[in-house]
Amino acid sequence: MLFHMVWLLSEPKANRRLQAATQERSAAAWQAIGSLGRAIGKSFRAWSEAGARRRAEAGTVRELQLLSDRALADLGIHRSEIRSIAGDLVERASNEKSEPRRPKTIWAPPAWFSRETALAVGQAVREGRLVAKQRDSKACCG
């Protein structure tokens, strides 16, 4: 039996199959390690974000509790609602942070635009209805 195994290993075709099988197992092992690492990273990130939300909520509750009853009444908040309002504020702030922010577009009108046209075009650029493109003077004018 040992002679037969040595003969199979010495055969080039069998040797290539053995190497291919070893490489496939190695690749599968590295894929498993990579997916495990990604799962651990995701859970750590979620744990970290939850801790940050808890700290932010605790700070908001602390600040609202420092206000007097009159100041809270001016805001339309009863003291018993502080925790739920703080949670809502932190949740809203975290949702706003998660949305991708668009870079601010700086736009300067040409000198021949009237004031009204320049204001209208500037407003459209800020709202994203019109995209401003910066042109290279060499490419534009030769």
Backbone as CSV, one residue per row, in Angstrom:
resi,resn,N_x,N_y,N_z,CA_x,CA_y,CA_z,C_x,C_y,C_z
1,MET,0.813,-1.183,0.000,0.000,0.000,0.000,0.865,1.258,0.000
2,LEU,1.913,1.233,0.813,2.810,2.376,0.868,3.478,2.584,-0.487
3,PHE,3.864,1.493,-1.129,4.465,1.595,-2.452,3.495,2.226,-3.445
4,HIS,2.218,1.833,-3.356,1.202,2.372,-4.251,1.038,3.884,-4.045
5,MET,1.035,4.375,-2.781,0.906,5.801,-2.497,2.110,6.573,-3.012
6,VAL,3.298,6.030,-2.831,4.504,6.687,-3.328,4.462,6.764,-4.843
7,TRP,3.995,5.673,-5.485,3.897,5.679,-6.929,2.897,6.728,-7.408
8,LEU,1.735,6.872,-6.687,0.744,7.875,-7.076,1.291,9.287,-6.899
9,LEU,2.017,9.507,-5.827,2.586,10.833,-5.595,3.688,11.162,-6.595
10,SER,4.381,10.141,-7.052,5.444,10.399,-8.017,4.891,10.654,-9.414
11,GLU,3.670,10.227,-9.652,3.060,10.468,-10.953,2.728,11.960,-11.082
12,PRO,3.149,12.631,-12.152,2.960,14.073,-12.278,1.489,14.502,-12.242
13,LYS,0.605,13.751,-12.871,-0.801,14.122,-12.910,-1.417,14.072,-11.509
14,ALA,-1.116,13.031,-10.762,-1.622,12.894,-9.406,-1.034,13.964,-8.506
15,ASN,0.215,14.282,-8.716,0.868,15.311,-7.920,0.194,16.666,-8.150
16,ARG,-0.150,16.960,-9.399,-0.841,18.225,-9.698,-2.215,18.252,-9.038
17,ARG,-2.926,17.097,-9.066,-4.240,17.029,-8.419,-4.122,17.243,-6.918
18,LEU,-3.098,16.666,-6.324,-2.879,16.829,-4.891,-2.577,18.285,-4.556
19,GLN,-1.748,18.925,-5.370,-1.431,20.342,-5.154,-2.680,21.203,-5.326
20,ALA,-3.488,20.904,-6.331,-4.713,21.683,-6.562,-5.670,21.524,-5.389
21,ALA,-5.811,20.301,-4.886,-6.699,20.069,-3.744,-6.200,20.816,-2.514
22,THR,-4.887,20.812,-2.305,-4.306,21.525,-1.168,-4.541,23.025,-1.302
23,GLN,-4.379,23.554,-2.504,-4.593,24.981,-2.726,-6.059,25.352,-2.528
24,GLU,-6.978,24.481,-2.967,-8.401,24.751,-2.780,-8.761,24.769,-1.299
25,ARG,-8.221,23.805,-0.541,-8.483,23.785,0.902,-7.906,25.019,1.560
26,SER,-6.718,25.428,1.129,-6.081,26.616,1.692,-6.910,27.864,1.378
27,ALA,-7.383,27.973,0.136,-8.203,29.120,-0.245,-9.507,29.136,0.547
28,ALA,-10.109,27.968,0.739,-11.355,27.892,1.510,-11.115,28.289,2.957
29,ALA,-9.984,27.869,3.498,-9.663,28.227,4.882,-9.471,29.733,5.015
30,TRP,-8.769,30.340,4.052,-8.559,31.795,4.113,-9.878,32.552,3.928
31,GLN,-10.758,32.033,3.083,-12.073,32.670,2.933,-12.859,32.593,4.227
32,ALA,-12.790,31.447,4.911,-13.497,31.304,6.186,-12.924,32.256,7.227
33,ILE,-11.604,32.391,7.254,-10.969,33.310,8.199,-11.363,34.744,7.885
34,GLY,-11.403,35.083,6.594,-11.801,36.438,6.201,-13.235,36.747,6.571
35,SER,-14.146,35.805,6.336,-15.547,36.064,6.687,-15.724,36.148,8.195
36,LEU,-14.972,35.358,8.945,-15.021,35.448,10.403,-14.513,36.810,10.873
37,GLY,-13.429,37.284,10.270,-12.898,38.608,10.618,-13.884,39.716,10.309
38,ARG,-14.564,39.615,9.158,-15.566,40.639,8.819,-16.728,40.615,9.796
39,ALA,-17.161,39.409,10.198,-18.269,39.294,11.155,-17.878,39.883,12.506
40,ILE,-16.658,39.613,12.943,-16.193,40.176,14.209,-16.103,41.695,14.099
41,GLY,-15.616,42.197,12.972,-15.533,43.650,12.772,-16.899,44.307,12.792
42,LYS,-17.891,43.672,12.127,-19.243,44.234,12.123,-19.836,44.270,13.524
43,SER,-19.660,43.189,14.276,-20.229,43.156,15.623,-19.530,44.164,16.523
44,PHE,-18.215,44.320,16.384,-17.504,45.320,17.181,-17.960,46.729,16.818
45,ARG,-18.160,46.988,15.529,-18.624,48.303,15.082,-20.018,48.599,15.637
46,ALA,-20.907,47.596,15.588,-22.261,47.779,16.122,-22.222,48.017,17.625
47,TRP,-21.372,47.275,18.320,-21.232,47.453,19.764,-20.697,48.844,20.080
48,SER,-19.729,49.296,19.317,-19.141,50.619,19.524,-20.155,51.729,19.254
49,GLU,-20.929,51.587,18.159,-21.941,52.597,17.839,-23.044,52.632,18.885
50,ALA,-23.431,51.475,19.406,-24.451,51.435,20.451,-23.952,52.127,21.715
51,GLY,-22.683,51.916,22.046,-22.106,52.596,23.206,-22.062,54.100,23.015
52,ALA,-21.720,54.534,21.813,-21.688,55.975,21.534,-23.090,56.571,21.640
53,ARG,-24.101,55.840,21.141,-25.483,56.325,21.261,-25.910,56.409,22.723
54,ARG,-25.542,55.397,23.529,-25.897,55.425,24.957,-25.243,56.608,25.657
55,ARG,-23.956,56.868,25.350,-23.272,58.000,25.972,-23.897,59.323,25.551
56,ALA,-24.237,59.445,24.282,-24.866,60.681,23.802,-26.231,60.874,24.450
57,GLU,-26.988,59.794,24.574,-28.307,59.893,25.201,-28.183,60.266,26.675
58,ALA,-27.203,59.687,27.370,-27.006,60.022,28.787,-26.613,61.482,28.952
59,GLY,-25.775,61.984,28.050,-25.389,63.399,28.117,-26.567,64.321,27.850
60,THR,-27.410,63.949,26.894,-28.593,64.762,26.588,-29.561,64.754,27.764
61,VAL,-29.764,63.598,28.391,-30.647,63.510,29.560,-30.099,64.377,30.676
62,ARG,-28.778,64.302,30.909,-28.156,65.101,31.963,-28.385,66.592,31.736
63,GLU,-28.180,67.037,30.486,-28.363,68.468,30.191,-29.814,68.898,30.336
64,LEU,-30.751,68.063,29.876,-32.168,68.429,30.013,-32.617,68.413,31.469
65,GLN,-32.056,67.527,32.293,-32.432,67.486,33.697,-31.906,68.687,34.473
66,LEU,-30.862,69.330,33.941,-30.338,70.521,34.594,-31.256,71.729,34.404
67,LEU,-32.131,71.690,33.410,-33.035,72.818,33.159,-34.109,72.882,34.239
68,SER,-34.579,74.082,34.481,-35.658,74.252,35.462,-36.980,73.800,34.853
69,ASP,-37.985,73.608,35.728,-39.306,73.201,35.244,-39.883,74.252,34.298
70,ARG,-39.608,75.496,34.577,-40.132,76.572,33.732,-39.491,76.541,32.341
71,ALA,-38.168,76.341,32.316,-37.478,76.270,31.019,-37.969,75.069,30.217
72,LEU,-38.191,73.939,30.899,-38.710,72.761,30.204,-40.122,73.027,29.680
73,ALA,-40.934,73.723,30.469,-42.296,74.047,30.033,-42.259,74.966,28.816
74,ASP,-41.302,75.893,28.789,-41.162,76.767,27.613,-40.832,75.952,26.359
75,LEU,-40.084,74.866,26.540,-39.749,73.995,25.412,-40.875,73.019,25.084
76,GLY,-41.865,72.930,25.951,-42.978,72.014,25.734,-42.652,70.597,26.170
77,ILE,-41.766,70.479,27.153,-41.327,69.167,27.634,-41.694,69.030,29.103
78,HIS,-42.284,67.893,29.462,-42.521,67.576,30.870,-41.331,66.759,31.351
79,ARG,-41.003,66.886,32.628,-39.837,66.194,33.169,-39.896,64.673,32.957
80,SER,-41.082,64.111,32.918,-41.206,62.664,32.732,-40.913,62.236,31.288
81,GLU,-40.869,63.173,30.380,-40.631,62.857,28.960,-39.166,62.991,28.552
82,ILE,-38.310,63.370,29.490,-36.914,63.690,29.141,-36.211,62.499,28.499
83,ARG,-36.320,61.315,29.083,-35.602,60.142,28.538,-36.045,59.803,27.114
84,SER,-37.359,59.804,26.873,-37.827,59.437,25.528,-37.445,60.506,24.505
85,ILE,-37.508,61.766,24.898,-37.124,62.849,23.974,-35.629,62.787,23.686
86,ALA,-34.823,62.503,24.708,-33.380,62.394,24.500,-33.073,61.238,23.538
87,GLY,-33.779,60.116,23.710,-33.577,58.985,22.798,-33.950,59.338,21.371
88,ASP,-35.065,60.066,21.200,-35.481,60.482,19.858,-34.462,61.432,19.235
89,LEU,-33.939,62.370,20.037,-32.964,63.330,19.511,-31.681,62.634,19.075
90,VAL,-31.204,61.702,19.890,-29.974,60.980,19.547,-30.201,60.115,18.309
91,GLU,-31.359,59.468,18.220,-31.673,58.633,17.052,-31.719,59.476,15.776
92,ARG,-32.353,60.634,15.872,-32.429,61.528,14.705,-31.043,62.008,14.296
93,ALA,-30.211,62.350,15.288,-28.856,62.815,14.974,-28.028,61.700,14.345
94,SER,-28.188,60.458,14.811,-27.415,59.359,14.226,-27.889,59.046,12.811
95,ASN,-29.186,59.222,12.531,-29.693,59.010,11.171,-29.171,60.074,10.218
96,GLU,-29.064,61.301,10.700,-28.551,62.372,9.852,-27.071,62.178,9.552
97,LYS,-26.311,61.636,10.516,-24.883,61.404,10.293,-24.647,60.288,9.300
98,SER,-25.529,59.287,9.298,-25.297,58.133,8.427,-25.555,58.443,6.953
99,GLU,-26.302,59.493,6.666,-26.538,59.854,5.273,-25.268,60.470,4.692
100,PRO,-24.904,60.078,3.480,-23.685,60.644,2.902,-23.857,62.137,2.641
101,ARG,-22.838,62.890,3.000,-22.892,64.334,2.798,-22.286,64.666,1.445
102,ARG,-22.987,65.521,0.720,-22.481,65.949,-0.575,-21.502,67.087,-0.364
103,PRO,-20.451,67.114,-1.141,-19.512,68.226,-0.987,-20.176,69.543,-1.366
104,LYS,-19.793,70.580,-0.647,-20.367,71.891,-0.911,-19.838,72.419,-2.246
105,THR,-20.747,72.852,-3.076,-20.375,73.359,-4.389,-20.187,74.872,-4.302
106,ILE,-19.044,75.315,-4.734,-18.773,76.757,-4.761,-18.968,77.210,-6.198
107,TRP,-19.785,78.228,-6.372,-20.114,78.672,-7.705,-19.975,80.186,-7.772
108,ALA,-19.300,80.661,-8.770,-19.159,82.099,-8.994,-19.770,82.416,-10.357
109,PRO,-20.699,83.369,-10.381,-21.347,83.690,-11.665,-20.419,84.466,-12.588
110,PRO,-20.594,84.295,-13.890,-19.830,85.120,-14.832,-20.230,86.591,-14.688
111,ALA,-19.356,87.464,-15.122,-19.591,88.901,-14.959,-20.800,89.379,-15.768
112,TRP,-21.153,88.729,-16.859,-22.238,89.189,-17.712,-23.612,88.747,-17.224
113,PHE,-23.685,87.902,-16.127,-24.993,87.543,-15.561,-25.579,88.736,-14.825
114,SER,-26.896,88.902,-14.925,-27.542,89.928,-14.100,-27.593,89.412,-12.662
115,ARG,-27.860,90.307,-11.710,-27.910,89.929,-10.295,-28.972,88.872,-10.047
116,GLU,-30.158,89.048,-10.632,-31.261,88.108,-10.431,-30.923,86.726,-10.995
117,THR,-30.318,86.715,-12.190,-29.944,85.446,-12.803,-28.878,84.747,-11.974
118,ALA,-27.888,85.505,-11.503,-26.823,84.921,-10.690,-27.390,84.320,-9.408
119,LEU,-28.333,85.013,-8.754,-28.945,84.492,-7.534,-29.757,83.234,-7.809
120,ALA,-30.502,83.236,-8.894,-31.327,82.074,-9.238,-30.471,80.856,-9.568
121,VAL,-29.412,81.069,-10.356,-28.535,79.960,-10.717,-27.781,79.462,-9.481
122,GLY,-27.326,80.377,-8.637,-26.641,79.984,-7.404,-27.540,79.151,-6.502
123,GLN,-28.796,79.528,-6.384,-29.755,78.763,-5.579,-29.969,77.365,-6.174
124,ALA,-30.074,77.286,-7.493,-30.257,75.989,-8.147,-29.049,75.084,-7.941
125,VAL,-27.851,75.675,-7.949,-26.635,74.883,-7.716,-26.612,74.379,-6.282
126,ARG,-26.954,75.232,-5.311,-26.955,74.820,-3.898,-27.984,73.734,-3.630
127,GLU,-29.109,73.777,-4.291,-30.158,72.782,-4.097,-29.883,71.494,-4.880
128,GLY,-28.889,71.503,-5.737,-28.538,70.303,-6.486,-29.338,70.127,-7.765
129,ARG,-30.121,71.129,-8.149,-30.886,71.028,-9.388,-30.021,71.309,-10.601
130,LEU,-28.883,71.942,-10.379,-27.972,72.301,-11.456,-26.559,71.982,-10.978
131,VAL,-25.788,71.344,-11.799,-24.436,70.954,-11.406,-23.450,71.938,-12.010
132,ALA,-22.601,72.494,-11.165,-21.573,73.419,-11.637,-20.324,72.630,-11.977
133,LYS,-19.737,72.908,-13.130,-18.507,72.241,-13.537,-17.419,73.288,-13.687
134,GLN,-16.272,72.971,-13.098,-15.156,73.887,-13.230,-14.384,73.505,-14.486
135,ARG,-14.100,74.482,-15.297,-13.395,74.197,-16.547,-11.965,74.701,-16.452
136,ASP,-11.102,73.933,-17.051,-9.706,74.339,-17.132,-9.589,75.350,-18.262
137,SER,-8.935,76.474,-17.971,-8.870,77.544,-18.973,-8.103,77.100,-20.215
138,LYS,-7.090,76.237,-20.062,-6.330,75.782,-21.212,-7.179,74.882,-22.106
139,ALA,-7.958,74.008,-21.484,-8.796,73.092,-22.273,-9.930,73.852,-22.948
140,CYS,-10.401,74.898,-22.312,-11.531,75.656,-22.839,-11.111,76.587,-23.967
141,CYS,-10.075,77.319,-23.700,-9.756,78.431,-24.605,-8.492,78.195,-25.423
142,GLY,-7.944,77.030,-25.389,-6.802,76.721,-26.226,-5.542,77.096,-25.609
